[in-house]
């Protein structure tokens, strides 16, 4: 039974240049509600999908001070984004009822700048999918 009454919602978790913070957002008990804890509180019927990463195509346009070039390389060419998707999927599979929840990511309009999607060294979306 769900904790609150609502139709369904999409819950998201971050993917950044800081793996420690990314994992804390997902599972570490240093915050009030973490994604894993929140989805279990909500219950499977209330969770439409889980999004890993937000507007990932825009990271390449952040200042190098905030998102260093080596971070962009690690996220795309180094496989960090893909690895986090796989890890988060495995975590969801381990929670009863959540193995069937759709796993997605959130992209902004810039993703449509290519055919079928933008594919640059700073945003390897076609490669990932």
C-alpha positions as CSV (number, residue, x, y, z in Angstrom):
1,X,0.0,0.0,0.0
2,X,1.3,3.5,-0.9
3,X,2.1,5.9,1.9
4,X,0.3,8.8,0.1
5,X,-2.5,9.0,-2.3
6,X,-1.6,10.0,-5.8
7,X,-1.7,8.6,-9.3
8,X,2.0,8.1,-10.3
9,X,5.2,10.1,-10.4
10,X,8.7,9.8,-11.8
11,X,11.5,9.9,-9.3
12,X,15.0,11.0,-10.3
13,X,18.5,10.6,-9.1
14,X,21.5,12.7,-10.1
15,X,24.6,11.8,-12.2
16,X,27.4,14.3,-11.7
17,X,31.2,14.4,-11.6
18,X,31.1,13.3,-7.9
19,X,30.4,9.6,-7.5
20,X,30.3,9.9,-3.7
21,X,27.5,12.5,-3.9
22,X,25.7,10.6,-6.6
23,X,25.7,7.5,-4.5
24,X,24.6,9.5,-1.4
25,X,21.7,10.9,-3.4
26,X,20.7,7.3,-4.2
27,X,21.3,5.4,-1.0
28,X,23.3,7.0,1.8
29,X,21.5,7.9,5.0
30,X,22.9,11.5,5.1
31,X,19.8,13.2,3.7
32,X,16.2,13.3,4.7
33,X,14.8,11.2,1.8
34,X,17.0,9.3,-0.5
35,X,15.8,8.0,-3.8
36,X,15.8,4.3,-2.7
37,X,14.1,5.1,0.6
38,X,11.6,7.4,-1.1
39,X,10.4,5.0,-3.7
40,X,9.9,2.3,-1.1
41,X,7.9,4.7,1.0
42,X,5.8,5.6,-2.0
43,X,5.3,2.0,-3.0
44,X,5.5,0.5,-6.5
45,X,2.0,1.5,-7.7
46,X,2.9,5.2,-7.2
47,X,6.2,5.1,-9.0
48,X,5.8,5.5,-12.8
49,X,9.6,5.5,-13.5
50,X,13.0,6.2,-12.1
51,X,15.2,8.7,-14.0
52,X,19.0,8.5,-13.8
53,X,20.6,11.8,-14.6
54,X,19.0,15.1,-15.6
55,X,19.7,17.1,-18.7
56,X,22.9,15.1,-19.3
57,X,23.4,16.7,-22.7
58,X,24.0,20.1,-21.1
59,X,26.9,19.0,-18.9
60,X,29.3,19.7,-21.8
61,X,28.3,23.4,-21.7
62,X,29.0,24.0,-18.0
63,X,32.1,25.9,-17.1
64,X,35.2,23.8,-16.8
65,X,35.4,24.9,-13.2
66,X,32.1,23.1,-12.5
67,X,32.4,20.3,-14.9
68,X,36.0,19.6,-15.8
69,X,36.8,18.1,-19.3
70,X,38.1,14.9,-17.6
71,X,34.7,14.6,-15.9
72,X,32.9,14.7,-19.3
73,X,35.3,12.1,-20.6
74,X,34.7,9.9,-17.6
75,X,30.9,10.2,-17.9
76,X,30.7,9.4,-21.6
77,X,33.8,7.7,-22.9
78,X,34.7,6.2,-19.6
79,X,31.2,4.7,-19.2
80,X,30.3,6.3,-15.9
81,X,26.8,7.2,-17.0
82,X,26.1,3.8,-18.5
83,X,27.6,2.1,-15.4
84,X,25.3,4.1,-13.1
85,X,22.3,3.2,-15.2
86,X,23.2,-0.5,-14.8
87,X,23.9,-0.2,-11.1
88,X,20.7,1.6,-10.4
89,X,18.7,-1.0,-12.4
90,X,20.3,-3.8,-10.4
91,X,19.4,-2.0,-7.1
92,X,15.8,-1.6,-8.3
93,X,15.7,-5.3,-9.3
94,X,16.6,-6.2,-5.7
95,X,13.6,-4.4,-4.3
96,X,10.4,-6.5,-4.4
97,X,8.1,-5.1,-7.0
98,X,10.5,-2.6,-8.5
99,X,12.1,-4.9,-11.0
100,X,9.5,-3.8,-13.5
101,X,9.7,-0.1,-13.0
102,X,10.8,1.7,-16.2
103,X,14.4,3.2,-16.0
104,X,15.0,6.3,-18.0
105,X,16.9,9.6,-18.0
106,X,15.8,13.2,-18.4
107,X,17.0,15.2,-21.4
108,X,16.3,18.7,-22.6
109,X,15.6,20.0,-26.1
110,X,19.2,20.0,-27.1
111,X,19.1,16.2,-27.4
112,X,17.1,16.7,-30.6
113,X,20.0,18.6,-32.2
114,X,21.2,15.4,-34.0
115,X,19.7,12.6,-36.0
116,X,18.2,10.8,-34.2
117,X,19.9,12.5,-31.2
118,X,22.9,14.7,-30.6
119,X,26.2,12.8,-30.5
120,X,29.3,14.7,-29.5
121,X,32.4,13.8,-27.5
122,X,30.7,15.7,-24.6
123,X,27.4,13.9,-25.0
124,X,27.5,10.4,-26.4
125,X,23.7,9.6,-26.2
126,X,23.4,7.4,-29.3
127,X,26.4,5.4,-28.1
128,X,24.8,4.9,-24.7
129,X,21.4,3.8,-26.0
